């Protein structure tokens, strides 16, 4: 067995991978927690659509933007603290990465909502749920590998 000095080990670790993975077995736990938080966010989003669009007759695209900020703010806090437990890194850089991913999704979300509600005449609550589900897997991977990447192994 070959021994490696601590300095050599740290040097190898720094060059090992640009996006370190989280602890082994953690991906399954994180995926389940991501799904729980995501479900809560989808329900909040659907609730906003039910109240503001269905009952108050607000424009569904305006509610899409409003819900985007409300739901994603909650999602960031829950994912940071509970899903990924990424509280050792400063919050502002994580928030910037999180919202850059979500903002990219917002343009596609608005387009899909316009198509589903405006052109296909789908119920806006159902359309918001469908659109949320379409982004779930890619969002999990982006948030795990970039926003909340492991702070250390």
Backbone as a ProteinNet text record, in pm:
[ID]
protein_1_A
[PRIMARY]
XXXXXXXXXXXXXXXXXXXXXXXXXXXXXXXXXXXXXXXXXXXXXXXXXXXXXXXXXXXXXXXXXXXXXXXXXXXXXXXXXXXXXXXXXXXXXXXXXXXXXXXXXXXXXXXXXXXXXXXXXXXXXXXXXXXXXXXXXXXXXXXXXXXXXXXXX
[TERTIARY]
84.1	0	88.7	55.6	133.3	70.9	155.9	101.9	117.4	24.9	24.1	23.7	108.8	113.9	-15.4	-51.6	-172.2	-169.2	-53.2	-42.6	-67.2	-10.3	-31.4	-177.7	-240.8	-381.9	-468.1	-441.4	-519.2	-499.7	-378.4	-351.5	-430.5	-432.2	-508.7	-657.5	-706.4	-847.9	-890.2	-804.2	-837.7	-851.2	-775.4	-777.9	-866.8	-933	-1006.9	-1130.3	-1211.9	-1336.1	-1383.9	-1432.6	-1475.3	-1602.8	-1690.5	-1814.5	-1819.4	-1761.9	-1759	-1899.2	-1910.5	-2040.2	-2061.7	-2183.9	-2217.7	-2185.2	-2198.3	-2164.4	-2235.4	-2167.7	-2223.3	-2357.7	-2452.8	-2586.3	-2670.8	-2606.2	-2677.7	-2768.4	-2738	-2818.8	-2962.7	-2981.7	-3117.3	-3192.7	-3125.6	-3187.2	-3219.8	-3124.8	-3147.7	-3259.9	-3267.7	-3374.1	-3511.5	-3519.8	-3647.5	-3683	-3585.9	-3611.2	-3644.9	-3576.3	-3605.5	-3750.1	-3794.4	-3932.4	-4032.5	-3999.5	-4088.9	-4100.3	-3986.2	-3987.1	-4055.5	-4024.5	-4086.6	-4237.5	-4284.3	-4428.8	-4492.8	-4429	-4481	-4485.4	-4380.6	-4375.8	-4481.3	-4501	-4603.4	-4742.2	-4766	-4896.3	-4917.6	-4813.6	-4823.9	-4851.2	-4779.3	-4798.1	-4941.4	-4989.7	-5126.8	-5228.1	-5201.1	-5289.8	-5296.7	-5181.3	-5179.6	-5260.5	-5246.1	-5323.1	-5472.4	-5506.7	-5648.8	-5710.4	-5643.8	-5698.5	-5692.3	-5575	-5557.1	-5613.2	-5601.7	-5650.4	-5794.9	-5821.6	-5956	-6061.1	-6025.4	-6125.3	-6120.6	-5999.1	-5986	-5974.5	-5960.7	-5954.5	-5833.6	-5719	-5595.8	-5545.8	-5460.5	-5400.6	-5304	-5316.1	-5234.7	-5085.3	-5046.7	-4904.3	-4847.7	-4926.8	-4883.4	-4868.1	-4959.9	-4951.8	-4832.9	-4800.1	-4682.2	-4557.1	-4542.5	-4424.5	-4429	-4543.7	-4557.7	-4526.8	-4585.2	-4562.9	-4417	-4354.4	-4213.4	-4129.5	-4146.1	-4064.9	-4102.9	-4231	-4274.6	-4232.5	-4263	-4236.8	-4088	-4014	-3870.8	-3792.7	-3838.8	-3773.3	-3786.7	-3906.3	-3928.1	-3845.8	-3847.4	-3771.8	-3623.3	-3566.5	-3424.3	-3394	-3471.2	-3447.2	-3458.2	-3560.7	-3580.2	-3472.6	-3438.2	-3333.2	-3198.6	-3168	-3038.9	-3027.2	-3130.4	-3124.7	-3150.5	-3247.6	-3292.5	-3252.7	-3282.3	-3254.9	-3105.8	-3026.1	-2883.2	-2795.4	-2853.6	-2780.7	-2650.4	-2664.7	-2549.3	-2538.6	-2521.8	-2522.1	-2382.4	-2278.3	-2141.7	-2092.4	-2143.4	-2105.9	-2192.3	-2141.6	-2222.2	-2349.4	-2455.7	-2584.3	-2593.6	-2540.4	-2558.6	-2509	-2390.3	-2350.1	-2442.8	-2487.8	-2581.5	-2712.3	-2760.7	-2885.7	-2871.2	-2756.7	-2733.5	-2736.5	-2671	-2672	-2813.3	-2882	-3017.6	-3111	-3110.5	-3203.7	-3162.8	-3035.6	-2998.4	-3056	-3054.7	-3116.5	-3266.7	-3327.9	-3472.9	-3517.6	-3438.3	-3474	-3469.9	-3373.8	-3370.3	-3497.7	-3543.9	-3668.4	-3790.9	-3785	-3901.2	-3944.6	-3849.5	-3885.5	-3957.9	-3906	-3971.6	-4106.5	-4113.6	-4239.8	-4347	-4311.2	-4407.9	-4454.1	-4360.7	-4396.8	-4490.9	-4456.7	-4542.1	-4679.3	-4683	-4812.1	-4896.6	-4834.3	-4906.4	-4963.1	-4881.1	-4929.2	-5041.7	-5020.2	-5118.5	-5248.7	-5236.9	-5357.2	-5415.3	-5329.1	-5376.7	-5418.3	-5351.6	-5380.3	-5456.4	-5421.1	-5485.7	-5608.3	-5618.7	-5728.7	-5728.4	-5608.5	-5596.6	-5621.9	-5678.6	-5698.8	-5563.3	-5555.6	-5427.2	-5363	-5443	-5387	-5321.1	-5391	-5335.7	-5211.6	-5217	-5102.2	-4980.5	-5000.9	-4886.7	-4824.8	-4906.6	-4854.7	-4777.9	-4833.8	-4767.9	-4631.7	-4627.4	-4501.8	-4400.2	-4443.8	-4352.9	-4292.1	-4373	-4323.1	-4222.7	-4241	-4149.2	-4006.7	-3992.3	-3861.2	-3800.4	-3868.8	-3825.5	-3687.4	-3667.3	-3542.1	-3422.1	-3438.1	-3325.3	-3293.1	-3394.9	-3372.3	-3296.2	-3333.9	-3263.9	-3115.9	-3085.4	-2945	-2868.5	-2928.5	-2860.1	-2836.2	-2935.4	-2919.3	-2817.2	-2819.2	-2726.8	-2582.5	-2563.1	-2427	-2365.8	-2450.1	-2394.2	-2428.6	-2555.4	-2594.8	-2547	-2578	-2548.3	-2444.1	-2349	-2247.1	-2180.4	-2132.3	-2074.5	-1962.9	-1965.8	-1865.7	-1735.5	-1744.5	-1625.7	-1667.2	-1567.8	-1596	-1513.8
-117.2	0	123.6	218.9	341	450.1	521.2	630.9	761.2	850.4	979	1087.6	1185.1	1294.1	1375.9	1441.2	1524.5	1631.5	1692.5	1795.8	1737.2	1617.7	1552.6	1513.8	1465.1	1427.6	1549.9	1661	1782	1830.3	1819.6	1859.3	1772.4	1641	1550.2	1582	1610.4	1639.9	1765.5	1867.5	1992.6	1974.1	1881.3	1858.8	1742.8	1680	1557.7	1581.5	1678.5	1699.3	1842.5	1904.7	2043.7	2061	1963.1	1968.8	1848.6	1860.2	1744.4	1695	1564.5	1505.6	1508	1496	1493.9	1356.5	1340.7	1215.1	1097.1	982.9	864.5	830.4	794.9	763.2	886.5	1002.1	1126.6	1167.4	1122.6	1164.3	1116.1	994.2	941.1	1022.7	1049.8	1128.8	1268.7	1328.9	1462.2	1463.2	1360	1353.2	1344.5	1265.9	1254.9	1388.8	1452.1	1582.3	1687.7	1681	1773	1755.2	1630.5	1601.8	1653.8	1640.7	1691	1843.5	1910.8	2057.1	2098.1	2026.9	2057.1	2042	1937.6	1916.8	2032	2073.1	2186.6	2312.8	2334.3	2452.5	2445.4	2327.9	2311.1	2335.5	2286.7	2309.3	2457.9	2526.7	2670.4	2743	2705.3	2763.8	2740.7	2617.8	2585.4	2664.5	2680.6	2759.6	2904.9	2961.4	3098.7	3110.6	3012.6	3014.6	2998.6	2911.9	2892.3	3022.1	3085.2	3206.6	3325.9	3349.5	3472.3	3464.8	3350.9	3340.4	3293	3181.7	3123.1	3205.6	3256.2	3327.8	3479.2	3535.8	3681.9	3730.4	3638.7	3668.5	3752	3729.7	3794.6	3727.1	3794.7	3738.1	3625.3	3511.5	3394.2	3416.2	3498.8	3524.8	3613.4	3709.6	3793.5	3708.6	3616.3	3528.2	3433.2	3393.2	3309.1	3379.7	3506.4	3583.2	3604.1	3643.2	3662.7	3533.3	3424.2	3294.6	3252.1	3285	3252.4	3305.7	3433.5	3493.8	3440.8	3427.3	3379.3	3234.8	3149.5	3006.2	2976	3040.1	3012	3066.1	3173.4	3222.4	3119.3	3067	2961.3	2837.3	2799.2	2682.5	2695.2	2812.3	2833.1	2810.1	2872	2858.8	2713.4	2643.4	2503.7	2412.3	2433.2	2349.9	2374.9	2498	2530.6	2467.9	2482.8	2435.9	2286.2	2233.9	2097.3	1997.8	2028.7	1932.4	1903.9	2009.1	1992.5	2025	2081.5	2118.7	2191	2290.1	2364.8	2499.8	2498	2623.5	2673.6	2598.3	2643.8	2746.6	2742.4	2842.7	2966.5	3082.1	3204.5	3194.3	3247.3	3240.5	3320.9	3445.3	3523.2	3454.6	3391.9	3323.7	3206.5	3134.7	3024.8	3079.3	3187.7	3248	3294.4	3353	3399.3	3281.3	3170.7	3052.4	2994.5	2984.5	2929	3008.7	3140.5	3222	3237	3218.7	3220.8	3098.1	2984.3	2863.7	2883	2931.6	2948.1	3055.6	3160.6	3265.3	3212.5	3126	3062.2	2981.2	2915.8	2838.6	2928.6	3051	3139.4	3169.9	3198.3	3225.5	3108.1	2988.9	2868.9	2845.2	2874.4	2857.7	2950.2	3075.6	3169	3123.6	3075.3	3026.3	2906.2	2811.1	2692.5	2727.8	2819.5	2862.3	2929.7	3012.4	3078.7	2975.3	2874.7	2769.9	2687.4	2641.1	2552	2623.6	2742.3	2814.4	2898	2974.1	3066.2	3000.8	2894.5	2831.8	2699.4	2618.4	2487.7	2498.3	2608.2	2634.1	2537.2	2497.8	2413.9	2500.4	2443.9	2511.6	2560.1	2684.5	2743	2671.4	2621.1	2546.8	2419.2	2344.8	2221.2	2251.3	2356.6	2393.4	2425.7	2495.3	2528.4	2403.2	2304.7	2178	2102.4	2094.2	2025	2087.3	2218.8	2288.6	2264.7	2268.5	2242.2	2103.3	2005.7	1868.2	1852.6	1929	1920.7	1962.2	2052.7	2104	2034.6	1942.1	1885.4	1818.1	1724.1	1647.6	1734.8	1818.7	1903.6	2005.8	2052.6	2147.1	2081.6	1958.1	1886.5	1873.4	1828.2	1808.5	1940.7	2044.1	2173.9	2228.6	2217.8	2269.8	2187.3	2057	1969.6	1987.8	1995.7	1999.4	2138.6	2242.8	2376.9	2464.8	2486.9	2578.7	2532.3	2407.7	2355.4	2244.3	2254.4	2150.8	2131	2009.9	1974.6	2070.2	2109.2	2203.4	2132.8	2008	1928.3	1783	1696.9	1553.4	1492.4
0	0	0	-84	-96.8	-11.2	61.4	140.6	62.2	83.5	14.4	120.9	102.5	199.4	192.5	303.4	301.9	193	169.5	66.3	-72.3	-97.8	-226.9	-244.9	-138.4	-144.1	-177.5	-109	-134.8	-277.4	-328.3	-465.7	-563.9	-538.5	-623.9	-614.8	-494.2	-473.2	-547.7	-545.9	-612	-762.4	-817.7	-962.3	-1003.3	-909.7	-939.3	-1024.2	-988.9	-1061.8	-1042.8	-1149	-1138.1	-1056.7	-1057.8	-983	-890.3	-770.4	-682.5	-650.8	-642.4	-610.8	-461	-421.6	-280.5	-223.9	-95.6	-30.2	-96.9	-100.2	-163.1	-99.5	-181.8	-132.8	-111.1	-118.5	-94.4	-208	-328.9	-443.2	-429.3	-384.2	-367.5	-262.1	-150.7	-43.2	-94.3	-165.9	-220.1	-323.5	-405.8	-506.6	-439.5	-332.6	-260.2	-197.1	-134	-71.6	-177.6	-291	-400.3	-446	-453.4	-493.8	-391	-263.1	-157.8	-167.1	-176.2	-188	-318.1	-424.8	-553.5	-550.3	-483.8	-471	-394.1	-284.2	-206.9	-293.6	-371.8	-458.4	-568.9	-626.9	-730.8	-671.9	-550.4	-486	-456.9	-410.3	-387.5	-518.7	-622	-754.1	-803.3	-790.2	-832.8	-750.7	-621	-536	-580.7	-615.7	-666	-795.2	-883.7	-1008.3	-981.6	-888.9	-856.5	-804.3	-710.5	-649	-744.6	-802.3	-880.1	-1022.1	-1087.7	-1225.9	-1228.5	-1162.7	-1170.6	-1096.4	-978.6	-897.3	-914.7	-920.5	-931	-1075.5	-1169.1	-1312.7	-1354	-1285.2	-1326.2	-1453.6	-1527.5	-1647.6	-1608.8	-1673.8	-1639.1	-1660.7	-1757.5	-1779.1	-1668.2	-1622.1	-1509.3	-1383.5	-1362.2	-1245.1	-1258.5	-1379.3	-1401	-1350.3	-1381	-1336.7	-1184.9	-1132.3	-988.1	-912.3	-957.4	-892.6	-904.8	-1016.5	-1036.1	-921.1	-888	-782	-643.9	-616.7	-485.1	-461.6	-555.5	-539.5	-543.3	-633.6	-642.5	-524.1	-463.2	-341.1	-229.5	-213.6	-114.7	-150.5	-277.5	-322.5	-293.8	-318.9	-291.5	-143.9	-56.9	87.3	133.4	88.2	129.1	71.1	-54.3	-114.8	-48.3	-19.3	42.4	180.9	260.3	399.8	414.6	338.7	365.3	256.2	130.9	23.4	10.9	-3.9	-29.4	90.9	193.8	315.9	282.1	199.9	148	215.9	346.8	421.7	456.6	420.1	451	351.5	230.3	129.5	148.7	107.2	117.8	32.9	84.4	17.8	-112	-120.5	-244.6	-371.8	-373.9	-497.7	-532.8	-431.3	-456.2	-512.8	-454.4	-501.8	-645.7	-678.7	-816.9	-913.7	-877.6	-964.4	-974.1	-859.5	-856.1	-946.7	-929.5	-1006.9	-1152.8	-1185.2	-1327.6	-1397.8	-1330.7	-1387.4	-1399.8	-1293.5	-1292.9	-1392.6	-1410.5	-1505.7	-1648.2	-1676.8	-1808.8	-1830	-1724.5	-1733.1	-1747.3	-1694.5	-1697.8	-1841.3	-1929	-2068.5	-2132.3	-2110.1	-2163.3	-2096.4	-1967.8	-1894.9	-1952.4	-1975.7	-2033	-2171.3	-2252.7	-2385.5	-2374.9	-2288.7	-2273.6	-2215.7	-2120.5	-2065	-2173.2	-2253.9	-2362.6	-2460.1	-2492	-2583	-2520.7	-2397.4	-2334.5	-2298	-2241.5	-2198.2	-2311.9	-2377.5	-2480.3	-2610.2	-2648.8	-2778.1	-2766	-2667.3	-2651	-2559	-2486.1	-2392.1	-2273.5	-2229	-2109.9	-1986.5	-1884.2	-1757.2	-1706.8	-1658.3	-1619.3	-1500.6	-1407.7	-1293.6	-1344	-1429	-1485.7	-1570	-1648.4	-1732	-1645.8	-1534.9	-1448.4	-1387.7	-1356.2	-1302.2	-1410.6	-1529.9	-1641.3	-1670.3	-1677.9	-1707.8	-1596.4	-1472.1	-1359.4	-1369.1	-1403.1	-1413.6	-1527.3	-1634.3	-1748.1	-1710.9	-1614.4	-1577.5	-1455.7	-1393.8	-1265.3	-1272.1	-1362.2	-1365.5	-1402	-1503.8	-1543.9	-1434.8	-1366	-1257.1	-1142.4	-1107.8	-1001.3	-1034	-1154.8	-1192.5	-1194.4	-1249.1	-1254.2	-1113.3	-1027.8	-891.7	-814.2	-832.2	-758.9	-805	-936.7	-991	-996.5	-991.8	-1004.2	-884.6	-859.3	-751.9	-616	-583	-449.4	-454.1	-545.4	-555.9	-419.5	-398.2	-268	-229.5	-104.3	-55.4	-19.3	18	47.9	50	39.7	45.7	155
[MASK]
+++++++++++++++++++++++++++++++++++++++++++++++++++++++++++++++++++++++++++++++++++++++++++++++++++++++++++++++++++++++++++++++++++++++++++++++++++++++++

